[in-house]
Amino acid sequence: MKARPAIVVLAAGLGSRFGGTQHKLTQSLGASSVLGTTLRHALATHLPVIVVATELLAEEAASHVATRDIVLLPAVGSGAPVNAQRLGMGFSIASGVAACSDASGWLVLPGDMPMVMPSTLVAVAQQLEHHPVSYAQYKGRRGHPVGFAAELYTELVMLTGDEGARRLVARYPAQAVDVDDSGVLMDVDNEGDLDRVRAAYTPALFGDSR
Protein backbone atom coordinates (compact mmCIF):
# COMPACT_ATOMS: atom_id res chain seq x y z
CA MET A 1 0.00 0.00 0.00
CA LYS A 2 1.29 3.43 -0.93
CA ALA A 3 2.37 5.55 2.02
CA ARG A 4 0.10 8.49 2.80
CA PRO A 5 0.58 11.72 4.72
CA ALA A 6 -0.38 11.55 8.39
CA ILE A 7 -2.14 14.22 10.43
CA VAL A 8 -0.35 15.10 13.67
CA VAL A 9 -2.83 16.69 16.07
CA LEU A 10 -1.14 18.71 18.81
CA ALA A 11 -2.87 18.48 22.19
CA ALA A 12 -0.03 18.68 24.70
CA GLY A 13 -0.11 22.40 25.46
CA LEU A 14 -1.18 23.89 28.77
CA GLY A 15 -3.88 26.11 27.29
CA SER A 16 -2.87 28.64 29.94
CA ARG A 17 -4.49 31.62 28.19
CA PHE A 18 -7.91 30.03 28.51
CA GLY A 19 -9.84 30.97 31.64
CA GLY A 20 -11.87 28.56 33.74
CA THR A 21 -11.07 25.37 35.56
CA GLN A 22 -11.14 22.96 32.62
CA HIS A 23 -8.65 22.59 29.78
CA LYS A 24 -9.78 24.42 26.66
CA LEU A 25 -9.65 21.24 24.57
CA THR A 26 -12.23 19.57 26.81
CA GLN A 27 -14.75 22.39 26.39
CA SER A 28 -17.99 21.35 24.72
CA LEU A 29 -18.58 21.99 21.04
CA GLY A 30 -21.75 20.62 19.53
CA ALA A 31 -22.19 17.06 20.76
CA SER A 32 -18.47 16.64 21.41
CA SER A 33 -15.52 18.67 22.70
CA VAL A 34 -13.07 21.02 21.01
CA LEU A 35 -10.47 18.26 20.71
CA GLY A 36 -13.06 15.64 19.84
CA THR A 37 -14.38 17.76 16.98
CA THR A 38 -10.88 18.44 15.67
CA LEU A 39 -10.17 14.71 15.72
CA ARG A 40 -13.43 13.78 14.02
CA HIS A 41 -12.65 16.12 11.16
CA ALA A 42 -9.12 14.74 10.88
CA LEU A 43 -10.40 11.15 10.87
CA ALA A 44 -12.96 12.02 8.19
CA THR A 45 -10.08 12.43 5.73
CA HIS A 46 -9.24 8.71 6.10
CA LEU A 47 -5.59 9.69 6.52
CA PRO A 48 -3.61 8.29 9.47
CA VAL A 49 -4.04 10.43 12.59
CA ILE A 50 -1.57 10.72 15.48
CA VAL A 51 -2.43 12.68 18.63
CA VAL A 52 0.32 14.16 20.79
CA ALA A 53 -1.15 14.77 24.25
CA THR A 54 -0.49 14.73 27.97
CA GLU A 55 -2.14 12.33 30.41
CA LEU A 56 -4.77 14.99 31.12
CA LEU A 57 -6.21 14.61 27.63
CA ALA A 58 -5.40 10.95 27.01
CA GLU A 59 -8.90 9.74 27.82
CA GLU A 60 -10.51 12.35 25.59
CA ALA A 61 -8.20 11.43 22.73
CA ALA A 62 -8.74 7.70 23.27
CA SER A 63 -12.47 8.09 22.75
CA HIS A 64 -11.71 8.96 19.13
CA VAL A 65 -8.46 7.23 18.15
CA ALA A 66 -6.74 3.99 19.10
CA THR A 67 -4.39 4.10 22.07
CA ARG A 68 -1.51 3.13 19.79
CA ASP A 69 -2.09 6.39 17.90
CA ILE A 70 -1.64 8.58 20.99
CA VAL A 71 1.81 9.86 21.93
CA LEU A 72 1.87 10.83 25.61
CA LEU A 73 4.20 13.58 26.79
CA PRO A 74 4.84 14.54 30.43
CA ALA A 75 2.89 17.57 31.59
CA VAL A 76 4.53 20.61 33.12
CA GLY A 77 4.60 20.18 36.88
CA SER A 78 3.96 16.44 36.68
CA GLY A 79 7.19 15.66 38.51
CA ALA A 80 8.59 13.80 35.52
CA PRO A 81 12.27 14.54 34.74
CA VAL A 82 11.66 16.47 31.55
CA ASN A 83 14.20 18.69 29.83
CA ALA A 84 12.80 22.19 29.24
CA GLN A 85 13.34 21.76 25.49
CA ARG A 86 10.81 18.94 25.56
CA LEU A 87 7.94 21.10 26.68
CA GLY A 88 7.29 23.19 23.57
CA MET A 89 5.45 22.78 20.31
CA GLY A 90 8.65 21.80 18.51
CA PHE A 91 9.09 18.67 20.59
CA SER A 92 5.40 17.81 20.22
CA ILE A 93 5.75 17.95 16.43
CA ALA A 94 8.95 15.90 16.56
CA SER A 95 7.29 13.26 18.73
CA GLY A 96 4.26 12.98 16.46
CA VAL A 97 6.35 12.73 13.31
CA ALA A 98 8.62 10.09 14.83
CA ALA A 99 5.57 8.04 15.81
CA CYS A 100 4.56 7.67 12.16
CA SER A 101 7.93 7.76 10.44
CA ASP A 102 6.72 5.69 7.49
CA ALA A 103 4.22 8.35 6.36
CA SER A 104 4.79 10.18 3.07
CA GLY A 105 4.47 13.50 4.90
CA TRP A 106 2.86 15.12 7.92
CA LEU A 107 0.16 17.71 8.45
CA VAL A 108 0.52 19.64 11.69
CA LEU A 109 -2.88 20.53 13.13
CA PRO A 110 -3.31 22.20 16.54
CA GLY A 111 -5.98 20.48 18.60
CA ASP A 112 -7.69 23.80 19.29
CA MET A 113 -8.68 24.30 15.63
CA PRO A 114 -11.95 22.36 15.34
CA MET A 115 -13.29 24.41 12.44
CA VAL A 116 -10.78 23.16 9.85
CA MET A 117 -12.75 21.21 7.26
CA PRO A 118 -11.73 17.67 6.20
CA SER A 119 -11.54 18.82 2.58
CA THR A 120 -8.97 21.44 3.57
CA LEU A 121 -6.79 18.81 5.23
CA VAL A 122 -6.93 16.65 2.12
CA ALA A 123 -6.10 19.57 -0.18
CA VAL A 124 -3.01 20.49 1.83
CA ALA A 125 -1.92 16.84 1.99
CA GLN A 126 -2.18 16.45 -1.79
CA GLN A 127 0.29 19.27 -2.38
CA LEU A 128 3.00 17.37 -0.52
CA GLU A 129 3.40 15.18 -3.61
CA HIS A 130 4.88 18.22 -5.37
CA HIS A 131 6.20 20.56 -2.66
CA PRO A 132 8.30 20.14 0.52
CA VAL A 133 5.95 22.42 2.49
CA SER A 134 2.29 23.31 2.00
CA TYR A 135 -0.18 25.27 4.07
CA ALA A 136 -3.81 26.34 4.03
CA GLN A 137 -4.54 29.93 3.13
CA TYR A 138 -7.83 31.80 3.44
CA LYS A 139 -8.23 35.16 1.67
CA GLY A 140 -4.47 35.64 1.57
CA ARG A 141 -3.89 34.78 5.24
CA ARG A 142 -1.77 31.80 6.16
CA GLY A 143 -3.38 29.29 8.50
CA HIS A 144 -3.34 25.64 9.52
CA PRO A 145 -2.71 22.91 8.77
CA VAL A 146 0.89 23.14 7.63
CA GLY A 147 2.19 20.13 5.75
CA PHE A 148 5.72 18.76 5.42
CA ALA A 149 6.95 16.19 2.92
CA ALA A 150 8.88 13.07 3.91
CA GLU A 151 12.17 14.62 2.78
CA LEU A 152 12.05 16.87 5.86
CA TYR A 153 11.78 14.00 8.34
CA THR A 154 15.29 14.39 9.78
CA GLU A 155 14.77 18.07 10.50
CA LEU A 156 11.27 17.60 11.88
CA VAL A 157 12.30 15.02 14.47
CA MET A 158 15.02 17.37 15.73
CA LEU A 159 12.62 20.20 16.58
CA THR A 160 12.57 21.36 20.20
CA GLY A 161 11.20 24.16 22.34
CA ASP A 162 8.50 26.63 21.35
CA GLU A 163 9.87 27.39 17.91
CA GLY A 164 7.56 24.91 16.25
CA ALA A 165 8.36 24.40 12.59
CA ARG A 166 8.44 28.04 11.51
CA ARG A 167 12.05 27.93 10.40
CA LEU A 168 11.32 25.03 8.07
CA VAL A 169 8.44 26.93 6.51
CA ALA A 170 10.79 29.87 5.98
CA ARG A 171 13.67 27.76 4.66
CA TYR A 172 11.90 25.65 2.04
CA PRO A 173 9.62 26.51 -0.88
CA ALA A 174 6.13 26.56 0.60
CA GLN A 175 2.98 26.11 -1.45
CA ALA A 176 -0.08 28.05 -0.35
CA VAL A 177 -3.34 26.15 -0.79
CA ASP A 178 -6.22 28.58 -1.17
CA VAL A 179 -9.32 27.24 0.54
CA ASP A 180 -12.81 28.55 1.19
CA ASP A 181 -12.48 27.66 4.85
CA SER A 182 -12.19 30.40 7.46
CA GLY A 183 -11.62 27.66 10.03
CA VAL A 184 -7.94 27.58 9.07
CA LEU A 185 -7.60 30.86 11.00
CA MET A 186 -9.87 30.05 13.97
CA ASP A 187 -8.26 28.67 17.11
CA VAL A 188 -9.51 28.55 20.69
CA ASP A 189 -7.10 30.49 22.89
CA ASN A 190 -9.61 32.09 25.23
CA GLU A 191 -13.28 32.06 26.15
CA GLY A 192 -14.09 34.71 23.56
CA ASP A 193 -12.60 32.50 20.85
CA LEU A 194 -14.68 29.58 22.09
CA ASP A 195 -17.85 31.67 21.92
CA ARG A 196 -17.05 32.63 18.32
CA VAL A 197 -16.35 29.03 17.33
CA ARG A 198 -19.56 27.81 18.94
CA ALA A 199 -21.53 30.50 17.12
CA ALA A 200 -20.01 29.54 13.76
CA TYR A 201 -20.08 25.76 14.18
CA THR A 202 -22.69 23.99 12.06
CA PRO A 203 -22.41 20.18 12.31
CA ALA A 204 -24.04 19.59 8.92
CA LEU A 205 -21.33 21.65 7.22
CA PHE A 206 -18.72 19.17 8.39
CA GLY A 207 -20.79 16.04 7.95
CA ASP A 208 -21.01 15.56 11.73
CA SER A 209 -24.03 13.42 12.45
CA ARG A 210 -23.81 13.51 16.25
N, C-alpha and C positions, 0 to 999 in steps of 0.2 A: 504494500500500500504506500502510495506517495505521501511523504511527510507534509504536514500542514502547519501553518502558523498557529501558535498557541496564544491564548489571552491570559495575561498575568494580572490578576485583580489585586490591588494593594489595599490591605485592610489591617495594617499593623501600626498605624499612627495613633497617637494619643487622642486626637480630636479635641485638643485643649482649648480651642477658640469657641467651642460650642458650649453654651450654658446648660444648666440642668444637671441632674444626677446620673443620667444614663448616657452611654456612648452615642455619638451622633449616628453611627451606622446601625444601631438597634432601634432607632426611631421609626415609628410606623409610617408607611407609605402605601396607600391603597390597602390591599389585603395582606401585605407583607411588610418588610422593613426596608430601609434605605439600602442596606447591603443585599438583602434578599432580592430586591428588584433589580439591582445592578447585575447580580449573578444570573437571574432568570433571563435577562436580555443577552448576556454573554453566552449562556447555554443555548439560546435560540439560534445562534449562528451555526451550531453543530461543529464548531472548532473546539479543540481541547482547551480546558479552562483550569488554571492553577490559581489558588487563593493563598496569598501570603498574609498571615494573621497572627495575633497573639492568642493566648489561652482564653482571654476574655471573650473573643468573638468566634472561638473554635466551634462551639455548639451551633451558633447561627449559621456559620459557613457549612457545617456538616449536614444541615437540613436541606441543602441544595446540591452539594457536590460530595463525591466519595471522600472518605478520610484520607485515602492515598493521594488525593489531589490538593491537600491542604498542607502548606509549609508553615510550621509554628515557629515564631520567633519569641525570645524572652521579652517581657514587657519592662518598661522603665520602672524601677522600684520593686521589681519582683524578687530581688535578692540573688538573682542569677549572675554569675561572673561574666558580664558582657562588656566587651571593649566599646568605648563610646562611638567608634566608627561604625559599629554594627546596629546603631539605633536609628539611622536615617533612611530616607527613601532610597538612596543609592544601594544600600545593602539589601533592602526589601526586593528591589528589582533584580539584583544579582542572585538572590536566593531563589526567586521564582523562575528565572531563566535557567539556572543550574538544575532545577527540579524537572525540567522538560527539555533537556539538552538536545534531544533528537528532533525537535521541531524545526520547521523550515524558516522560522522567524518568530517574533514575539510582539504582541500588542500590549502596551502598558496602559492599564485602565484603573484609575483610582476608584476605590470602592464607594466613594461618596458622590459618584456621578451616575445616578440611576436613570437619567433622562436620555442617555446615549442610545440610539436606536440600533437594533441588530443589523440592519442594512448598512449602517455607517461602519460598524466594526468589520463587516465583510468587505466593504469597499476599500478600507484602509489596508486590510490584509492582502487583498489582491494586488495592490501596488508593490508589495515586497518582492514579487517575481521580477520586477524591473528596476527597483530602486533600493539602495541600502537603508533609507529612512523614509517613512511616509507619516503623514499626520492629517487628521480631520481639520477642515477649515470651514467656518460659517461666516458668510458675508465679509470675507477678507481677514477674519480673526482666527488665529491658530488656537486649536483646542485639543481635546483628547478623543480617542486614543492616539498615541504615538506608536508607530510600528518600527521594528528593527529587523533587518534580514539576518540570516544565519551567519553571514560573513563577519558580523560584529560580535559574535558570541564571546570571544576571548576578552574583549573590552567590557562587555556588559557584566560578566561575572566578576570583574575586578572593581566594580563601582562600590563606593562606600559613602558614609555620611549623608548629609542633606542635599548634596549636589544633584542627586537624581541622574538623569541621562542628558542634561542640557548640553554638555560639552560635545556629546556625540552628535546631537542634532545640529550643532553649529559646525562641526568638523566635516561632516559628510553631506553630499548632495541630498537634499530632502524634498520629497514630492508632496505638495499640498493636494489634498483630496477635497474638492468642494462638495459639500453636502447640504441638503435642505433640512438641517437638524440643529436647532439651537441648543439642544441638550449637550453638545460637545463643549459648551461654554458654561454649563450650569453645574456647580458643585455645591455641597452642603457644608459650609464652614461654620455657620451660626444659625440661630433660630429664625432669623429673617430669611436666610437662604432656604431653610426647610419650608417655611410658609409659602415661598414663591414656587418651589418645586411641587408642593402639594396642590397648589392652585392650578398649575399647568399640567399636572399628570392626568392623562386619560388612558386607562387600561386598554381600551379597544385600539388605540393608536399603535400600541406595541404588541398587540396580539395576546395580551394577558387575560386569561379567562377567569382567574380567581379574583 
